[in-house]
Amino acid sequence: MLNKLYVQEKLKQFYLEDNHYGDLSSSVFDLNQKGELTLISKAQGIFCGETIIQKSFKLIESNVHTNILVKDGEIVEKGQKIAIIKGSITTLLTMERITLNLIQRMSGIATSTHHIVQKVQDTNVKIVDTRKTTPGLGMFEKHAVHVGGGYNHRRTLNDGLMLKDNHISFSESIQDLVSKAKQLVGPMDKIEIEIEDIDSLQEAIKAEVDIIMFDNCKPEWIAQHIQDVPSHIKTEASGNINIDNVLEYAQTGVHYISIGSLFYNQQALDISAKVVI
């Protein structure tokens, strides 16, 4: 979920990055001139960005009025109005692009997540994200996954222990690595480890980890070997999974499917800001 104070701080950073010398174009208008801006969806998708609209324009004008017509998670159609913002023309023009950039990306991620979740709705698998977020936008992007019907994997490096291939390569063995990890975890922390072949799978089982990730494994290989995993150990599939093959992976019986492309291979939902006469 979104931390509203953090959102405010990030919006301030984005504003200063875009506006540290002042908005030269909007300066053609008098500061007291009022106007109205309408945000309109130009494509069908899942909307995400209520908090952004609420907070962004008020960052520089406390008495700006925002009327949000769509809630996070709702479907928007092409041509549908999302919000109407009333305030100083300079405020509307200065914050327009920052607001659009964020809600377009978040809505694009929410839409993609929704489509993938729908694809596996008849299975018991949970679609989760990864830490392959855009630096500085992680909280926004992970919120969008949640809005789209997915689940958040680790939000930060401190959310459980994720032992990947490079951790294993730097260690003497999986057993030794997991043994050291168990000395660090608290009662609420989980230990997850990546495996890529039968040997590493058997080592992970023997080490009694909490979650085994089948990384870059074919669905048929997972289906064959998942039977070896004790029922108290959760399983996850990851690596080059997309909407075209996600159902195959879901049918292997894994508990989770993590998809990095929810973040790095996304098309923003087309949303525009218009002065409606």
C-alpha positions in Angstrom: 0.0 0.0 0.0 1.0 3.6 -0.5 2.7 5.5 2.3 1.1 9.0 1.8 3.9 10.9 3.5 6.4 9.1 1.3 4.3 9.9 -1.8 4.4 13.5 -0.8 8.2 13.5 -0.5 8.6 11.7 -3.8 6.3 14.2 -5.6 8.3 17.0 -4.1 11.5 15.4 -5.5 9.9 15.0 -8.9 8.6 18.6 -8.9 12.1 20.0 -8.0 13.7 17.9 -10.7 11.3 19.2 -13.3 10.9 22.7 -12.0 14.1 23.9 -10.1 14.3 27.1 -12.2 10.5 27.7 -12.4 8.0 26.9 -15.1 8.8 29.4 -17.8 5.9 28.4 -20.1 3.2 28.7 -17.4 4.6 32.1 -16.4 2.6 33.7 -19.3 -0.5 33.3 -17.0 -1.3 35.5 -14.0 -0.9 33.6 -10.8 -4.6 34.4 -9.9 -6.0 33.1 -13.1 -8.2 30.0 -12.5 -8.8 27.0 -14.7 -10.1 23.5 -15.0 -8.3 20.4 -16.2 -9.8 17.1 -17.1 -7.9 13.8 -17.1 -9.2 11.5 -19.7 -8.3 7.9 -20.5 -7.5 7.3 -24.2 -7.5 3.5 -23.9 -9.3 0.7 -21.9 -7.5 -0.5 -18.8 -7.2 -0.6 -15.0 -6.9 2.8 -13.4 -4.3 3.3 -10.7 -3.3 6.6 -9.2 -5.9 8.1 -7.0 -3.4 9.2 -4.3 -1.1 10.8 -7.0 -3.9 13.0 -8.3 -5.0 13.9 -4.7 -1.5 14.9 -3.6 0.3 16.2 -6.7 -1.6 19.4 -7.5 -2.0 20.3 -3.8 1.7 20.1 -3.4 2.0 23.7 -4.8 -1.6 24.9 -4.2 -3.3 23.8 -1.0 -6.8 24.9 -2.0 -6.9 23.2 -5.4 -10.0 21.1 -5.9 -9.8 17.6 -7.2 -12.8 15.5 -8.1 -11.7 11.9 -8.8 -14.3 10.0 -10.8 -12.6 6.6 -10.8 -11.2 4.5 -8.0 -8.0 2.4 -8.0 -8.7 -1.0 -9.6 -11.7 0.1 -11.6 -11.8 -0.5 -15.4 -11.7 2.7 -17.5 -12.9 2.9 -21.0 -11.5 4.9 -23.9 -12.8 8.4 -23.6 -13.8 8.1 -20.0 -13.1 11.0 -17.6 -10.9 10.1 -14.7 -10.7 13.3 -12.7 -11.4 17.0 -12.9 -9.0 19.4 -11.2 -9.8 23.1 -10.6 -7.2 25.6 -9.5 -4.7 28.2 -10.6 -3.8 27.7 -14.3 -0.1 27.8 -13.4 -0.6 24.9 -10.9 -2.5 22.8 -13.4 0.0 23.2 -16.1 3.1 22.8 -13.9 1.9 19.5 -12.3 0.2 18.1 -15.3 3.1 16.1 -16.7 4.4 14.8 -13.4 0.9 13.5 -12.6 0.3 12.0 -16.0 3.7 10.2 -16.1 3.0 8.5 -12.8 -0.6 7.5 -13.3 0.0 6.3 -16.8 2.9 4.0 -15.7 1.0 2.8 -12.6 -2.2 2.2 -14.7 -0.2 0.3 -17.3 1.3 -2.0 -14.7 -2.1 -2.5 -13.1 -3.6 -3.4 -16.4 -0.9 -5.9 -17.4 -1.1 -7.5 -13.9 -4.9 -7.8 -14.2 -4.6 -9.5 -17.6 -2.1 -12.1 -16.3 -4.1 -12.7 -13.1 -7.2 -13.3 -15.3 -5.2 -15.8 -17.3 -4.6 -18.1 -14.3 -7.8 -17.4 -12.4 -8.9 -21.0 -12.5 -5.7 -22.2 -10.7 -4.5 -21.7 -7.1 -1.4 -19.8 -8.0 -0.6 -16.3 -6.9 1.0 -13.8 -9.3 3.8 -11.9 -7.6 6.2 -9.2 -8.6 9.9 -8.9 -8.2 12.5 -6.3 -7.1 13.1 -5.3 -10.7 11.5 -2.0 -10.1 12.5 1.4 -11.5 14.8 3.0 -9.0 12.8 5.7 -7.2 9.5 4.3 -8.3 9.4 1.0 -6.4 6.5 1.8 -4.1 4.4 3.2 -6.9 5.0 0.2 -9.1 4.4 -2.4 -6.4 1.2 -0.6 -5.4 0.1 -0.9 -9.1 0.7 -4.6 -9.0 -1.5 -4.9 -5.9 -4.3 -2.8 -7.6 -4.1 -5.1 -10.6 -4.8 -8.1 -8.5 -1.3 -9.4 -8.0 0.8 -9.7 -4.8 4.0 -8.1 -3.7 7.1 -10.3 -3.4 9.9 -8.6 -1.3 9.5 -4.9 -1.2 13.0 -4.3 0.0 16.2 -6.2 0.7 15.1 -6.6 4.3 11.9 -8.5 3.6 13.1 -12.1 4.2 16.2 -13.8 2.8 16.3 -14.4 -0.9 19.3 -16.5 -1.8 20.0 -16.3 -5.5 22.5 -17.9 -7.8 25.3 -15.4 -7.0 24.8 -15.9 -3.3 25.2 -19.6 -3.9 28.3 -19.1 -6.1 30.0 -17.1 -3.4 29.3 -19.9 -0.8 30.8 -23.3 -0.2 27.4 -25.0 -0.5 23.7 -24.5 -0.3 23.7 -26.2 3.1 26.3 -23.9 4.4 24.6 -20.8 3.0 21.2 -21.7 4.5 22.8 -22.6 7.8 24.2 -19.1 8.0 20.9 -17.5 6.9 19.0 -19.3 9.7 21.2 -17.6 12.2 20.0 -14.2 10.9 16.3 -14.6 10.5 13.6 -13.6 13.0 10.4 -15.5 13.6 8.5 -13.7 10.8 11.3 -14.0 8.2 11.3 -16.6 5.4 14.3 -18.1 3.6 13.9 -18.6 -0.1 16.5 -20.1 -2.5 16.8 -20.3 -6.2 17.4 -23.7 -7.8 18.2 -24.6 -11.4 18.7 -28.3 -11.5 18.0 -31.5 -9.7 21.2 -31.4 -7.5 20.4 -27.9 -6.2 16.8 -28.9 -5.7 17.7 -31.8 -3.5 20.2 -29.6 -1.5 17.5 -27.0 -0.9 15.1 -29.6 0.3 17.7 -31.1 2.6 18.5 -27.6 3.9 14.8 -27.1 5.0 14.3 -23.7 3.4 10.8 -22.1 3.5 10.5 -21.5 -0.3 12.1 -23.0 -3.3 12.2 -21.0 -6.5 12.4 -22.9 -9.8 14.4 -20.3 -11.7 14.5 -20.5 -15.5 13.2 -24.0 -15.5 10.8 -25.4 -18.1 7.2 -26.0 -16.9 7.4 -29.7 -17.8 10.6 -30.0 -15.7 9.0 -28.3 -12.7 5.9 -30.5 -13.0 8.1 -33.6 -12.9 10.2 -32.6 -9.9 7.8 -30.6 -7.8 6.5 -33.9 -6.4 9.9 -34.2 -4.6 9.3 -31.0 -2.6 7.7 -31.7 0.9 4.3 -30.1 1.4 5.6 -27.7 4.1 7.9 -26.0 1.6 6.3 -23.4 -0.7 7.3 -23.3 -4.4 7.7 -20.5 -6.9 8.4 -20.3 -10.6 10.4 -17.5 -12.1 12.3 -16.5 -15.2 11.0 -15.5 -18.7 7.4 -16.0 -17.7 4.8 -13.9 -19.5 1.1 -13.8 -20.4 1.7 -16.4 -23.2 3.2 -19.1 -21.0 2.0 -18.2 -17.5 -0.8 -20.8 -17.5 1.6 -23.6 -18.3 3.6 -22.6 -15.2 0.5 -22.3 -13.1 -0.6 -25.8 -14.0 2.7 -27.3 -12.6 1.3 -26.8 -9.1 3.7 -24.0 -7.9 2.3 -21.7 -5.2 3.7 -18.5 -6.7 4.8 -17.2 -10.1 7.0 -14.1 -10.1 7.1 -11.9 -13.2 9.8 -9.3 -13.6 8.4 -7.9 -16.8 5.5 -6.5 -14.9 7.9 -3.6 -14.4 10.6 -3.5 -17.1 8.5 -4.4 -20.2 5.4 -2.3 -19.7 3.3 0.0 -21.9 1.8 2.9 -20.1 -1.9 3.4 -20.2 -2.6 6.4 -22.4 -4.1 9.2 -20.3 -4.3 12.8 -21.3 -5.0 16.1 -19.6 -7.4 18.4 -21.5 -9.0 21.7 -21.0 -12.6 20.9 -21.8 -14.5 23.9 -23.2 
